[in-house]
Amino acid sequence: FCHNSLSRGAKRWMRILRFMTRSCKVSRHDPNYSQISTQNWSDWGVVDKGLLPPDMSGCTTIQDILSICNVTYLTEGLTSLIQIESDSVDLVFSQAVLEHIRGEEFLETMKQCHRILRPEGVCSHRVDLKDHLGGALNNLRFSTHRWESEFFASSGFYTNRIQYSQMLQLFSDAGFAVEVTDIRRWENLPTPRNKLAQEFREIPDDELCISGFDVLLH
């Protein structure tokens, strides 16, 4: 998760969330609780927005935390996204996640994110384009037929191999206005071009040398 890539509104949410995490150690029965809630929470605008954090000092499991925060925890990817109501989400964010979405599901996943996002909402993503084997481009050594097989797709190192420019186009095709806030590059190709699968050998160096980027989607 890249805090620096967030819009001003999203940054405030992250400051609130970090403060909520710190405040978990303070019980409502603590003699300093009132002072903390009126001073610090007011400073963050939490009280004015009706966002007073719950007391999580008695939580002992993740399920306790989810329950007291009224959180719904969905883990089925595209299937879960489809269940979420349209125009109901303020912030979608991820760190090194988008590259793991199956290639055939990527566009539909982005369309669903666009559907559930409120008009003033924002998506903030950090995308890691390096392979998850050695931090280079070893994932481009394999043909699409082999890489997209269930054997590779169910491995812990699968990435969809969608390149930078192509991913930006898919964001746009899903309906988003795209704002790239940071691009990270290798100085030289980390994997020799002649070691890449034929379908990737014609991609220009400028594209292949992009190792990751941060993006805001509106």
N, C-alpha and C positions, 0 to 999 in steps of 0.2 A: 504494500500500500504506500503510495507516494503522496505525502501530505502537501508537498510543494506544488503539486500539479492541480490542486483543488481550487475552485472558485472561492470568492470571499465567503459566500453563504455556506458552502460545504466545509470550509475551514472552521467556521464557528461551530458547526455540528461536531466536528472532530475534537475541538477543544472541550465541548460539553461532554462528549463520550469519555475523553481521557479524565476529565474531572470526576465523572460518575465512577470511573474505575477506582480513582484514589479515594473517593468518598465511601466506597464499600466498607472501608475499615472503621467507619464511624457510625455508631448506633444512634438511632433517634433518641435513645435514653441517655446518651452521653451528655454531660453537662455543657459541653462545647458545641453540641449539635445545633442549637438555636442560632448561635453566633455564626457558625459556619454557613448555615442555610441562608441567613439573611444577608451576610456579607459577601461570601464567595459566589453563591448561586445567583445573587442579584447582579454581581459584576458581570457574569456571563449571560445575563438576560434570561436565565432559566425560569425564574419565578414568573416574570412578565409573560412568558410564552406558555405557561402551564406545563413546563417540562421538569418539574421537581422530581429528582431521581427517587426511586423506591429504596427502602432500607434493605440492603442485601447482606447485612452483617451475619444473619443467621443461616445463610445459604451454605450448603455443604456439597451440593452436586450441581452439575450443569443443568439438570432438569429443574432444580430449585430456582436457578437464576432465570431460565427461560420462562418459567411459570410466573414469577413475581414481576418480571418485566413485560409480561403479555407478549412474548415473542413466539412466532410460528417458525419452526426450523424445517426448511424444505431442502431435500438433498437429491432430488431426482432430475436435476438439470432442466432440459426443455419441457419435460412432462410437468415439473413443478411450476415453471414460469407460466404455462398456459392456465394454471389454476388461479393466478393472481388477477385481481380486478383491474380493469383498464383505468388509467389516470389516477393511480392510487399510491405511487411511490415517489418520494422526494429525491432519494439518492441511491444510485447503484454504483458500487465501487468494487474493484478487484485488484489483486497484485499477483502477477504471474499465473493467471487463470485462463484468459481468453485463448492462449495458444494451445490449451489442452482440450478445447471443445472439438468434437469430431468435425472434420472438414465439411461433411455433407449436412451437418446441422448448424453450421456457424451463422449463415444468413438468417435462418428462421429464428435462431436464438436472439440475434440482434433486433429482429423485427418485434419479437415479444418484449424485449427490454424497452423498445421505443413505445410500444403499446401501453405498458404499465406505468411509464414515466409521466408524471404530471407536467403540464405546460411549462412551469418554472423549474422543473427538476433538472438534475444533471447526472451524467454518468462519468465517473473518473476511473480510468484504467491504466495500470502499468503492465505493459506487454513485454515478455522476455522471448526474443527470437532465437536465442542460443539453443543448441541441442541440450537435452537434459542427461546426456551421457558424459560429456567432457567439456561442456561450455564452448563448443565450437559449432561446426556445421555437419557433424557426423550423421545427423538425421537425414541429410540430403543425399546420402550415399545410396539410398534404397529407392527402387522404383515405386510408383504410387500403388501398383497392384500388390506388392509385397508389404509396403508400409501400412496400408489401410486394411490389411487382413486382421482378423480378430486376434491373432497371436500378438501382433504389435500394438493394436489398438487397446488391448486390455492390459498391456504392460504399464509399469509405473513411469516409463519415460516417453510415452507417446506425446507428440505434439502434432498439430495439424499442418505445419509447414507452410502456412499462408504467409506470404511475404508482405513487407511493409506497405507498398503501394496498393497491393491487392486488398489488404485488410482495410485500408482507408476507403477504398471504393465500396467495399461491402458495408461499412458503416453508413456511407452515403446512400447506398441502395436500400438500406433499412429505414431511411427517412431522417437520419440524424444530420445536424450541422456539426462538422468536425473541426476541432481545434487541437492541433498537436502542440504540446507545451515543452517537450524535451525529446531529443533523439540521441541515442548512444551508438557509437560506431567502433569498429575495429579499424586500426590503421591499414592493415592488410588482411586478405582472406585468411581465416584461421585454419581452413581445410583446403588443400590444393584443389583447383578446379577440375583437374583430370580425375580426381577421386569421387566427384559428384556423379549422381545418376544423370543420364543423358538429358533428361527433361529440365534439369537445373543448370546445365553448363552454359546456356546462352543468356542467363540473367546477368545484367551488368554488375561490375564490382560495386558501384555506388549503392546498389540495392542489397547485394549480398553482405556488404560490410556493415549494414545496420543491425546491431545486436539487440536493440530494444528501444522502446519509446513510451512516452506518457501521452495520454490523450483525454480530452474532455469532449463529451458528446451531449448536445443539447437538442 
